Amino acid sequence: MSGNHELLEALNILEQEKNISKDTLLEAIENSLVTACKNHFGKSENVKVYIDPETCEFNVYQEKTVVETVEDPIMEISLANAKMIDSKFDLGDIVKVEVKSKEFGRIATQNAKNVILQKIREEERKVLYDQYYSMEKDVVTGIVQRYVGKNVSINLGKVDAILTENEQVKGEVFKPTERIKVYILEVKATSKGPKILVSRTHPELVKRLFESEVTEVRDGIVEIKAIAREAGSRTKIAVWSNDPDVDPVGACVGMNGARVNAIVNELRGEKIDIITWNENPAMMIENALSPAKVISVIADAEEKTAKVVVPDYQLSLAIGKEGQNARLAARLTGFKIDIKSETQARESGDFMDYENDYEDDEYYEDGEYEEKEYTEEEFSEDGEE
């Protein structure tokens, strides 16, 4: 058969534009021609298709066994006919008999075309799926398309994602064509292409935004050790520096708050508390309750509980609006935190016990002493003391 320039051109274009390999398509064409033979002859076991990848010339052969008496003309050829092709052939040899394309007719050509188109669609879906699957658990910028019921359709470039009602932040309303950042939760392969679920409420969204905004986090100098989020309202994030010369909180806040403000703007005003992570539970809990000041923390690492005493005037700040500050601190540290004011602690005897343990009237020193006791070793090891 003649060299097929049109086919060659088409395959090259597809390879460049659609990112579908020429080999894959040639294989699909071979398979489609075999299928066409099967439709035409009723059998395809002995059909071989050869395509030259350079010229896209293709030849179809039937492999027939040389026999005395032909019983199955599709699988067998008589000795006389075989000798006409080449005098070397003898009984039992396999002869390649070329199948002329006209014998297929238009049906075979159409069949081949359909298979190619189907293969192209499949490959496109696979390429898209692979591309977005590699972005799973990452943050991408999407363009809001429209509301579909209570879900939002968001275009991520080559494919639309779904932001379900559960993954939306309460009170956030989107306008079409608006650009927003979303966290890719999951990418599923379906017959219509990849189905992508995205989120605006996931704590990892905040983590990834810090990675993109703060070079120290991206480079691994500053680590985000823990994160607790109430989407749309407040996030607490605990950070730690692997370099004594780098202040982890300062790096995340940025000059005049530039870095954290960029993230707050992206999250439409969600408040972000950045605190220093500490291995010592008492100090970690004190940091986590920031911005409230703490007098003392007694943490039970095994029970994962902590008793916290704060100055009377700081109690509502420590607990936070509707208990949010305490709730996020508990989630960030993994401790069940019981917060009392200084007066409540004295009345219940908790605070007195605490003072009597150290026979010292100065509760501020107590608080510090308690924390020092927890951390003396660690601090001297780190060389921060």
Secondary structure, DSSP 4 states (H G I P E B T S, - for coil): ----HHHHHHHHHHHHHT---HHHHHHHHHHHHHHHHHHHHS--TTEEEEE-TTT--EEEEEEEEEESS-S-TTTEEEHHHHHHH-TT--TT-EEEEEEPGGGTHHHHHHHHHHHHHHHHHHHHHHHHHHHHHTTTTSEEEEEEEEEETTEEEEE-SSSEEEE-GGGSPTT----TT-EEEEEEEEEEEETTEEEEEEESS-HHHHHHHHHHH-HHHHTTSEEEEEEEEETTTEEEEEEEESSTTS-HHHHHH-GGGHHHHHHHHHTTT-EEEEEE--SSHHHHHHHHTTTS--SEEEEETTTTEEEEEE-GGGHHHHH-GGGHHHHHHHHHHT-EEEEEEHHHHHHHTHHHHHHHHHT-S-HHHHHHHHHHHHHHHHHHHHT--
